[in-house]
């Protein structure tokens, strides 16, 4: 029973009918909004008949809440304002509750500033004591909604975290489930999907099992669908949203139904299922306007604009985005204004309206910076670069392009670091679960057969070992695959370190542990920029100083764990670049100050590096590498370690050579391996390598699809920015390819003698012919006025490019265009050039060389 209802219950018996309807109205608010509204209206009539102002105020509050539950926002606001007016000075809690509900209504209507004012006023009326915790939690939840909509996500999350313990203490399951759902939504926006999934799963259990609330279930399903959508699982998002829509059909909440219909339509649009998306979006727009849900109307207009554009109706798309912008400005919706200005700027750019495009995009960039939205900032910079390039402001265009690339790199690094942290957390979680299993099973052993329980303990321990091995492998390869695509270096270093440790007299288990920990010696390279880590030339002094940070970064990544394995790995990561004579880094330790684990791994690491081919050196022989270790004994390396390492390393090298000679039939095991099933684990390692290879290729393909949006407006080919992105990906993923540089000579003459229209036709004809000749194997780009480029993976037989170009010229240089000529230059990479800029520069030079040779 609500405190207002308790006050009424203490009144005379003539108020009993009012009390009955009030109780029913409150009970039905979340389950049957129409019935709740009928009871609230009955309360209003009875209060007027009784002529009691206090009851009239309570009735107005109930009526407002019932209208709000039924998504009649304007009617709700009118009733709630009346409740505040009717409340007497001795009813501050009622006034606060009404103002809080007003804030919720205005939030849904998109009036953010007034909503925040209502909610702050309500919070100011609440007493400090715990009696007001229910309402306090409600106010905090709504305030978080306002902050979230204004783009202040961190502040919104902090506000919600103040409300969660209040609901817990009150035992308010509905409030708790709602709060957990909102926390999940914010974590989704912040990219913290693991935390979001945990909170949403808990909320769903409360709604489904404890409350049996279909509307609540639908809200959680909406959030889960959104998470899948953002992770690229569009089909799963569609399935979940369809389940949510079914739930809203029985829940009776029009606001929720409008939101679900919008989300389903947007998912279908993303999947390219336009015919299915259109009716859902139309229904979402109708429902949003019917109930005054301005934010829903805004989002629906945005999706409709995208739908119209994809169907080729650019005018309708522009109309929808202009309506969205007008609505966003009207209700002060920063995120909506950001998206609408970006979309309009992009449409202006496609239409060649560079001045209006620049104005829209500069506003979009300003909003993205204010909201601290890096992805949107990167896109705005990219589009502005294209606009400025068209106006000839190349210096400004380059500045924006560099800013876009910098932000994209920062986003990539943030995601990589987040994944690394998650792997480290998973390691400790696996260990904690293992310890819990062992404790439980040993307790059972006292009641059951000890032998059976111990066997299960052994099984759980083996499971833990396999999980640890997999996670260590993933962490090692996260660093290794940035500068060593063979995936073998850390395996060999670990194997050598374990063998040396055994030769020094370490216990087999301890040596085995070092062999695994050594695989993480370079995990800190995750934090070194690609420009430094992958540089082919000699590092500058500043770059080398940056490279010297990787032991500290690695130790920081691995620090704080309770696992003996990760503790040893932290020690190795921090100390493996120290030198026996004190000249190493990062701490300049000398002699026995350096942990023995680090001294062992230093020898194993340098030996393997000497034995491998590098861009700047050949592979050394075993004798040469061992001689170098001996020469550095007492300077770089611990003499005692070098003294026992020679025999161990020579033996391992012989085993590795035998493995290669056998065609890879039998990989030598790590000495002293304690794992229960080595072949099984080696299969897992190989699987992880394949997963990384596939992931890298898929990422390149996905990014290439994104680059398809960077198209030349005249020819439809990829533009200069798309070429640079694809060339970088081809260099990183394929590792080998060919640039065919093309120039269409005679374009200026055609423009001068026949007109710009014929010149544009020549360019489009050339683009189509180039696509036909080279498209099946690679991708064609327009990188300048009359300059084109073709990227082909792998190698190209001698003369093949010239033959293709001859066929291309035969198709284009005829009729009015007979005086046009095609120049060609071929650049294989990375042997001749190792960056997109170098490829284009050398391609131009070779075009001219080829043309001069032909004269």
N, C-alpha and C positions, 0 to 999 in steps of 0.2 A: 504494500500500500504506500503511495506517495505521501510525503509530509503534508501537502495541501489537502489531500483526501482525509488524512488523519484529523486535521483541524476541523473539517466539515463533519466528520463522524462524531466529534464531541458536541456538535450542535443539537438542536431539537430534532425530534422524530419526524417533523415535517420535511426535513432535508434528506430523509432516507431515500426517496426516489432519485433525487439528484446524485446522491452517493452511489447508488446502484449503476446509473448510466456512466458516471465518471470512472468507476472501476472497470466496467466493460470497455469503455473507450480506450483506456490505457492498455488493457490486456490485448486489444485487437490491433493496436497501431502497427505492429510489425508483421501481422498475419493477414489481416483483412481490412485494408484501408477504407473501402466504402462503408462497411459496418461500423468501423470506428467513427467515421464522420457522422453517421446517423445518430449514434449515442452522444457525440459531442454536441450536435444540434439540439438534442433533447435536453442536455444540460443547460444550454443557453436559454431555451424557452422556460425551463423551470426556475432558473436564477432570476429571470425577468419577472416571473410571476411572484416570486418570494420578495423581490425588491431589495435583495442584499447585494451591496456593491462588491464585497469580498468574493461571493460566489460568482458574480458576473465576471470578475477578473479571472478567476480560475477557469470558468467556462470558456472565455475568450482564448486562454492559453491552450486548453484542450482542443478547441476548434482549429486554432492555428497549427497545432501538431498533427491533427488529422488531415488537414488540407496538405500539409507538407508530406505526409506519408503517401498521399495520393498524387503527389507531384503537381498540385494546383498551387504554384508558387506565389502568384499575385494575391490570391485569396488568403493564403497562409500569412503573408506579410501584413495584410490589412487586419486580420484577427489578432496577430501578435502585437502589433502597434496599439490596438485597442486594449489588450491585456496590460501593457505597460502603463497606459493612461488611467485605467480603472484601478490599478493596484494602489493600496493605501501605503503611507510611509512605514507602517509596521509589517509590510510584506516585501522586504528587500530580496528574499530568496525567490519569490515569484517573479519579481521584476527581472532579476538576473537570469532566470530560466527563460523568460520570454525573449530577452535581448539575445541570449545565446541561440535560441531557435531562429530569431531574425537574422543573426549572422550566418547561420546555416543556409537559410533561404536566399539571402543576398549572394552568398558564395555560389550557389547553384545558378543564380541569375547572371553571374559574372560581374556583379558590382563589388569589386574586391576591396576598395578603400573603405566603403561604408560597412562592408561585412567585418573588416578588421576593427573598425571603430565600435561596432555593436559588441563584438566579442571582448574587446579590451574593457569596455564599460561593464559588461557582465562580470568579468573576472574581478574588477575593482569592487564590486558589491559583495563578493563572497567573503564570509568570515574565515579567519585563519584556522579555526578548529576543524577536526576531521568530519564534522557533520555535513560539510558541503563537498565531500570528496567526489560523490557521484557527478554533481554538476561541474565541478572543477575539471574532472577528466573529460567530460563532454566538451567544455570550452576549449581545453587544450587540443583536443582532436580537431575541432573545427578551425582553430587558429593554424594548426599545422596544414590543413587543407588550403587556407589562404596563402600561406608562405610558399607552399609547394607550387601553387598556380602562378605565383609571382616569380618563380624561378629560384627562390632561396631554399634549395633542397636540404642543405646541411642544417640550417636553422629549423626547418620543418621536422627533420628526423630527431633533432635534440628535443623539440617540443613534445613529440609523440613519446619519446623515451621517459618523459616526466609523467605521462598519463598511464603507461602500462602498469607500473606498480600499484597505482591507485585502484585500477580494475581488479588486479590480483588480490589486493587486500580486501576489497569489497565483495569478492566472489561474484562479480558482475561478468558472467560469461559472454553476454552479448557485446558489451563494451569492449571486453578483451579481444574477442574475435574480430571486431571491427578495427580496433587499433592495430592488431597484428596484420590485418590485410593492408592497412595504410602503410605500415612500416615496410611490408613486402613490396608495395608499389614504389616507394622511394628507393629501396635497395635495387630494384630492377633498373630504375633510371640511372643509378650510380654505377651500374654494371656489376654489383655484388650479387650474382645470381644464386650462389650457394646459400647465403644468408636469407635471400628472398624466398627460396624454395622451402627452407626450414620453417620460417614464420607462416607462410601460406598453408603449408601442410597442417600445422597446428590449428590454424583458424578454420580450415575446412573440416577437421575432425569435430571441433566444437559445434559448428553449424549443423553438421550432418548427424552426429551422434547425440550430443547433449541438448541442442535446441531444436533439431529437426526443422530448420528454417530454409526453405527453398530459395528465398531471395538472398540470404546470406551465402548459400552455396554458389549461387550464380555470380555474386560479387567476387568470390575467390577464384572461380573458374575464369572470369574475365582477366584477372591478374595473371593467372597461370598461362592463359593463352597469349597475353601480351609478352610474357617472358620467352615463350617458345618462338613467337614472331621475331623478337629481337635477336634471338640466337640462330635465326635462319630456318627454323622448323615450321614452315608455313602450313604444311598439311596438318600437322599436329595442332597448330593454333586454330585452324578452321574446325577441326573435329571438336576441340574443347569449347569453342564459342557456340557451336551448334547445340552442345549439351547445355550450355548456359542459357541459350535462347529458349530451349524447352522448359528449363526451370522457371524462367520469367513468365511463361505462359500460364503457369499455375500459381505464381507468387502474387500477381496482381499489381506489381509496382511499375507504373508507366515510365518513370525516370530510368529505372534499371533496364527496362525493355528497350528504351531508346538507345541507351549506351551499348547494350549487347548487339542490337541490330546494326549500329554504326560499326562496331568492331568487326563483326562478321563480314559486312560489306567491304571493309578495308582489307581484311585478310584475303578475301576472294579477289580483290583488285590486285593485290601484291602477287597472287598466284597466276594472274593473267586471265582469270575466269570472268571476263567483263559482263557477259550476259547474265550471270548469276549475281554479280556484285550490284548492278544497276538498281534492281527493285529493292534490295536491302538498304542501299544508301538513300533512295527516294523515301522509303518508309521512315528511316531515321530522321531525315530532315522534317518530315511531316509531324512526327511525334515530338521532336525537340521544339518546334514552333508552337505546337498545340499546348504544351505544358510550360512554355516560357523558359526552356533550358537553353540559355544563350551559348554556353560553352559547347554543348553538344551540337548546336547549330553551326558554330564556328568550325569545329572539327569535320563535320559532315560536308560543309562547303569546300573545305580543303580537299577531301577525298573525291568529291564530285569533279573538282577542277582537274585532278590527276586523271580521273576516268575519261573526261571529255578530251583531254590532250592525247591520251593513248589511243582514243578512237578517231583522232584526226580532226576533231572540232575545236580548233584553237580559240575561236571567238567565244564559244561557250566556256572553255577553260578559263579564259581571262575574266569573263563576267563572274564566274564562281569565285576566283581568287580575289577580285576586287571587292566582292560582297563580303568575303571573309576578312579582308583588311579593314573595311569600314566597320564591321562588327567588332573586331579586335580593338580598334581605336575607341569605339564607343564604350566598351566595358573595361578597358584598361588591361587587356590580356596580352602580356608581353610576349609569351611564347607564340600565341596566335599571330601577332603582328610580325614577329621574326619570320615565321614560316611563310606568311602571305607575301611579304616583301621579297623574300628569296625566290619564291615561285614566279612572282610578277617580273622580277629582274631577269630571271632565266628566259621567260617568254619574250620580254623586250629584246634580249640579246639574240634570240633565234629570229626575231622579226627585223633585226638590224637597227632597232631604235636605241642607239648606244647612250644617248643622254639620259633618257628615262631609266634605262637599265642601270646606269651608274648610280643614279639617285636612289633607286630601290635597293641596290646591293650595298651601297655605303650605309644606308639605314639598317639593313639586315646585319651587317658586320658590327655596327655600333651596339645593336641589341644583343647579339651573340656575346660580345665582350662584356657587356653589363651583366648578363646572365651566367657568365663563365661556362659557356657551352662550346667546348673546343671543336667538336665535329662540325657544328654549324659555322664556326669561325673559319675552319679550313675550307669549307665549300664556298663561303662568301669570298675569301681571298682568291680562290681558284677562278670563280666567275668574274671577279673584278679584273683579274689578270687578262682574261680573254677580252673584256670590254676595252681595257686600256691598250691592248695590243692592236685592236681594230682602229683606235683613234690615233695610233702612232706614238703613244706615250710609253715607249718600250722600257725606259728605266723604272717607271712606276709599276708597269706590268711585272717586271722581274722581281721587284720588291714584294709584291703580293704573292707571286708564285713561290718565292723562297719562304715566305711566312706560312703558306699552305703546306709546303713540304716539311717545314720544321714542326708544325703542329701535328701532322700525320706521324712523324717519327716519334714525337713525345707520346702520342696515343699508343703507338705500337709498343714503346718501351714500358708504358704503364701497364698495358695488358700482359706483357711478358712477365713483369715483376709480380703482378697479381697472381698469375698462374704458378710462378715459382713459390710464392708464399703459401699458396694453397697446397702445393705438393708437400712442402715442409710440414704444414699442419696435418695433412693426411698421414704423414709418417708417424707423428706423435699419437694421433688418434688410433692408428692401427696398433701401436704398442700398448696404449691404454686398454684397448679392447682385448688384446691378448692377455694382459695381466688379469683383467677381470675374468676372462674365460678360465685361466689357470686356477685362480682362487676358487671359482665356483666348482670346477671339476675336482680339485683336491678336497673340497668339503664333501662332495658326493662320495669321494673315495673312502671316507670314514664310515659311510653308511652302506656302501656297496662294495663290489670287488675292487680292491686297490689296483690290481693289475690292469683292469679295464680302464679305470680312470687315468692311470699313468700313460696308457697307450693313447688315450685321447689328448692328453697334455702334449705328448710328442707330436701328434698330428697338428694341434694348434700351433705349436712352436714352428713346425715346418711351414705352416701357412704364413706365419709371421715372417719367417726368413724369406719366403718367396715374395711377400708384399714389400719387404724392405729392399730386396734386390731390385724389384721393378721400379720402386720410387727412386732409388739411387741411380739406376740406369736413366730414368727420365730426366732427373736433375743434371746428370753428367752430359747427356746428349743435348739438353737445352743450351748449354754453353758450347759444347763441341761442334754442333752443327752450324755455328756461326762462322767458324774459320777452318773446319776440317770435315769435309763432307764424306770422308770415308767411313766415319763412325767407329774407327778401330783404335785410335790413339789412347783414349782413357782405359780401354780394356787391356792393352799391352802394358801401360804404365802400372795398372793395378796388379797384373800378373807378375811383372818384374819386381815390384815392391814386396809382394808376399814372398817371393822366392828369396830375395835378399834378406828379409827379416828372418826367415827360417834358417838361413845360413849363419846369421848372427846369433842363433840360439833361442829365438823367440818360441814360445809355445805355439803349436799348430793353430789353435783357435785364435790366438792374438794375431798371428801372421795373416790368417785368413781375413780377419776383421780389417787389418791395414790394407790388404789387397782390394777390398771393396771401398773403404774410405778414400783410398788414393784416386779412385775414379772421379772424385769431386774436387781434385786439386785446383782445377781451373774454372770452377763454377762461377767465380767472380767476374769472368769475362762477359757474363750476361749484362753487366753494368757498363761495359766499355762501348762507346759509339762505334758504329760500323766504319766511319771515316778513318778511325784510328786502327781498329782491329783488323780490317781487311785491306789496309793500305799496302800496295806492292813496293813502293819506294821506301828508302830509309826514313825512319821516324824523326821528326824534329825533336828538339829538347823538350818542348812543351808537350808534344804528343807522347814521348816516352814517359814523361812524368805522369801523364794520365793513364798510360798502360800499367805503370807501377802501382796503381790503386787497386788492381784486381785481386790481390791477396786479401786486402782489407775488406773489399766488397764481399768476397766469398766467405770470409769468416763471419761477417755480419749476417749474411743469409742463413748460415748454419748455426748461429749462436742461439743459446737459450734452450736447447733441446735436452731432455733427460735421457736420450738414447746414447749408450756408449759408442755406437757406430758413428752417429752424427757429431758427438763430442770429439772423437778422433779425427773425423773429416774436417772439422773446424780447425783443429791444430795443424793438420797437413796444409790446408788452404792458406793459412796465415804464414807458414814458415818455409814453404818449399822453394822460395826464391832467396832465402838467406844464404850467405856464403861462410865457409869455415874461417876465412880471414877477416870477416866483419864487413866486407864490401858489398853485401847484398841488400835487399829491401824486403819489407817496408820498414823494419825496425833496426837494421844494422847490427843484428846479433852476431856473435862470434863463438866458435868452438862449441863447448858443451852447453852454452846458453841456448843453442838451437835444439828444439825437441828432436829426439832420435828419429821419430816418424818423418819429420820434415827433411832430415839429412838423407834418409833412405829414398824418399820419393824424389828428391832433387837429382840423385844419381839416375834413378829409373827414368825420369822425365827427359833429362838431357841425352841419355843413351838412345832413347826412342827417337828423339828429334834428329839426332845425327844420322840415324839409320834410314830416315825417310827423305824422299825427294821434296824439295821446296822450290819456289820460283827463283830463289837466289842461289841455289846450290844443288849438287847431285847427291844421291844417297851414298853414305859412307859404308865401307865394308865393316864387318864385325871387328877385325883386327884394328882398323883405323879408329873406330869408335872407342874400343877398349884402351888403345894407346892414348887417346885424348883424355879419357877419364883418369888414367894414371898420371898424365902430365899435369892435370889440375888437382891432384891429390895434395892436400895440405894448403891449397889456396881456395879453390871453389868448394871442394868436397872433403868430407871427413875421411882421413886416411884409413881408419878401421873399416869403414863401409866399403870403400873402394877395394880394399884388400880381399874381401870375401865376395864382392860383386862380380868379379871377372868370370869365375867359373859358372856361377848361377846364370849370368846373362848369356854366356856362350851356349850353355845348354838350352836355354829358352829359344835363342835364335835358331839353333839347329832344329828344334821341334817346329818352329814356325816355318822354316824352309821346307821341311818335310810335308807340312800341311799344304803349302802352296804347290809343291811338286805333285801331290796326290790329287790335285784338282779340287781341293776343298772338301774332300770326303770325310775327313775326321779332324775337327778342331781340337788342339791340345788343351787339356783341362788346366785350370789354375792349380798350382801346387797346394796340397793340403786342403783341397776343397772339402768343406763339411756339409755341403748341401745334399739333401736326400736324393735328388734326381737331376744331375747335371744336364743331360740332354734336354730335359723339359725346360730348364732355365735358359739354356742357350737358344732354344726355339723362341722363348719369350723375348730374349734380347734381339734376335733377328726380327721378330714381329714388331718390336718397338722401332727398329730402324725403318722398316717398311712403312709404319704408321707415320713417322716423321717425314719420310720422302713424299708420301701421298698427301699429307697435310700441307707441305710446302707447295706442292704442285697445285692442289686445290685452291690454296690461298692466292697463288698467282693467277689462276683462271678467274676466281671471283673478283680479284682486283682489276683484271683485264676487262671483265664485264662492266665494272664501275667506270673504267676509262672509256668505254664506248660512249658515255655521255659527253666526253671531250671530243666532239666531232667538228670538223670543218663545215661551216654552214652551207657553202656552195656545193662541195663535192660529196659530202656525207662521209668522207674518209676521216680517220683519226687525225687530230691536229698535232702540233709540236709537243704539247704537254703529254698527250696520250703516247706519242712515240717515246718520250723520255722515260715514262713509267714502264712501258712494255720492254724497252731495251734493258732497263735496270733489272726487271724481273727475269728476262731471258738470260742475262749474264749470271744471275744468282741461281736460277733453278736449272736451266739446261746446261749452262757452263760453256756452251759453244754455239756459234751461229754465224750468219752472214748478213751484212748490210748491202743492199743494192741501192745506190744513190742515183736518182734520175733528175734530169733538168729538161723542161720543155722549152726549147729555144724557138723564138719566133712569135711568142705570145704578144709581145709589145707591138709587133707589126700588125698582127690581126686586130688588136684593139684600136690601133691608129687608123688602119685602112678600112676595116669592116665594121667597127663599132664594139662597144663594151659587151653587148648582148652576144655577138658572135664569139668574142673572146671567152666569155663565161661558158658558152657551148663547147668550145675547144677544151677547156679545163675539165668539164664534166665528161666529155667523150674520152679524154685521156684517162681520167680516173676510172671509168667503167672498164676500159680496155686493160689497164694495169691490174685491176681486181681480177679480171678474167684470166690473165696470164700468170699472176703470182698468188692470187687469193687462196687457191686450194692448198698451198703449202705454208703461207705466212700471212702477214697483214700489211696493207699499203697505207701510207700516211701522206698528207699534204703538210710539209714542214715549212713552206714559204710561198711566195707568190707563184713562181713557176717551178718550185723545187718539191720533189717527192722522194719518199724513202720506202724501202721494202725491208722488213725484218723476216728472216728465214731461220728456223732452228737447224742445228746440225751443220753439215758441210754441203758444198755445191760443186758439181763437176766443172772442170775448167771449160769455159766457153758457154756454159749453160745459161748464164745471165744474159750474155750478149745475144744468144739465139732468141731468148724470150723478148728482149728489147727490140730485136729486128721484127719479130711478129707483131709487137705492140705498135711500132712505127708504121707498119704496113696497114694496120687497121685505122690509124688516126691521121697520118700525114697524107691525106688525099683530098681531092676537090679544092675547096677554098682554103684548106689547111695544108696544101701540098708543100708550101715553103717552110713549114714547121719541121724541126728536127728534135731528136731525143739523144741527149748525152747520158752516158752511164759510167759509174765507177763502182768497183766491188771491193768491200773491206771485210775480210774474215775477222772474227773476234773470239776470244780475247787476245790472240797472238799479236794482232796489229793495233788494236785499240781496246781499251778496257773501261770506257765510260760512254754514256750517250753523247756527250758533247764532243769527245774525241772521235767517235764514229762519224758524226755529221761533218766535222772539220776535215777529216781524212777522206771522206766520201766526195766532198766538193773538189779537193785537190786531185783525186784520181779521175774524176769526170773530166777535168781540164787536161790532165795528162793523156787520157785516152783520146780526147778530141784532137789534141796537137799531133799525136802519133798517126791519126787517120788522115791528116792533111797532106 
